Amino acid sequence: MKAAEIIRAYYDAFNRQDMDAFLALLDENVAHDINQGERQTGKAAFARFMEHMNRSYKETLTEIVIMASEDGSRGAAEFVVNGEYLATDEGLPEAKGQTYTLPAGAFFALKGDKISRVTNYYSLNDWIAQVQG
């Protein structure tokens, strides 16, 4: 698969909530740069992160635009996160089923047919303003 196809498959699996297919696209040593947070390394750490996210948030991504370098080693995506805040996340406002719509983006590094780095960006201040209403 080409880089853009791998990234598309990643987001398609996310939107289906097919975590097996989602995680299968990641390199065992994937670097995950969490928005405004730390870097976590490894597929197991990414799986734990997604378990936490799926408990606290229900999200679907729309308006996905994918770009990839000619050599297939890098990619990027811009999209809209349409979400519902299900369970209070530590250090964040109380969850009461609030909905939000948030522009976001991600950068990728790829090794062969696997994603070796994911760096996510969105405005945490925008999200907080939306859920605090």
N, C-alpha and C positions, 0 to 999 in steps of 0.2 A: 504494500500500500504506500501511496505517496503521503507526505506530511499532512496536507490538507485533508485527505481522506481519514487519516488516523485521528486528527483533531475532531473532525465531524463525527466519527464513530464514538469518541470520548463523550462529546456532548449529547449525542443520541442516547447512549447508555445512561448518562446522568438523567436525562429527561424521562426515560422509562423506569428509572430507579432500579436498573439492572446492575447492581454493584459487582457481580462476578464479571460481567463483560467490561464494565468500567475499569476495574482493577487489573484485568488481563492486559490492558493497553499500556500499563506502566512497567518500566524497567524495575527490577528488584531493588536497585539502589536509587530510585527516583528522589530528587530533591524537590521539596514542596515549600515554596515561600508563601507563608500565610499572610494575607492582607494585614498590613500594619503590625505584623508579629514576627515570629521566629521562623527559621528554616528547620524543617523536619526532614529526616532522611530515611528512606526505605519504604517499600510497599506496605509493610505491616503498620508503620506509623501513619501512613496515608489512610489505610483502612480504618484505624482507630479514630482518626480525625473525621472521616465520613460517617462513622457510626454516631459520633457525637453530633455532627451537623444534622443528620437525618432525624435525630431525637428532638432537636430544638427548632428545626426549620423544615418547611415543605416548600421546595422551590422548583420552578420551571423556567428554563431559559428560552427567550425568544429573540427574534431579530439578530440571529447569529451571523456574523461576517467573519470569515476565516481567511487569513493571509499566510503564505509560506514562502520561504526562501527557495531559490531555484535549486540549490543543492539538497534540499529536504532536511537540513539540520536544525532549522529554526522555524517557528510559526507564531502566530498571534491570532487572537480572536477578540471581537468586540460584541457585546450582547446586552440584553436587558434581563435582569433577574426579577421574576414575578414570584413573590414569596408570601408565606404566612408564618408568623412567629408562634411556635407551638409550646415551647417550654423555656422558662427563663434560663438564659446563659449567664454564667458567673461573671459579675462585674458589669452587666448590661441591664437595661430597663426590664421591668417585669413583663413577662409574656402573658398576653390576654387574647391570643388569636389575631393580633393585628396583621394587616396585610401591608405590603410595601412593593414598590416598583423602583428598581435601582439600576442605573447604567453601570456596566462593569467591563473589565477587560482581563485578558490573561496572555502571558508570554510562555512559550514552550521551547525546550530543546529536545531533539529526538536523536536516538541512536538506533539505526536500522528501522525496524517497525515498532519500536517502543518509545514511549515518552520518558525522557530522563530528567526533565525539570518542568515544573509548573509554577509560575509566579502570578498570583491573582491580585487585582487592584479594583477597589471600589471606594466610595466615600463613606467611611464609618459615621461621620457627622450627619450626612444625609440620611442614612439608615436610622440613626438614633432619633433625629427630628421626625421621621415618618412614624416610628413606633410609639413615640411619646405623644404624638398627635397634638 
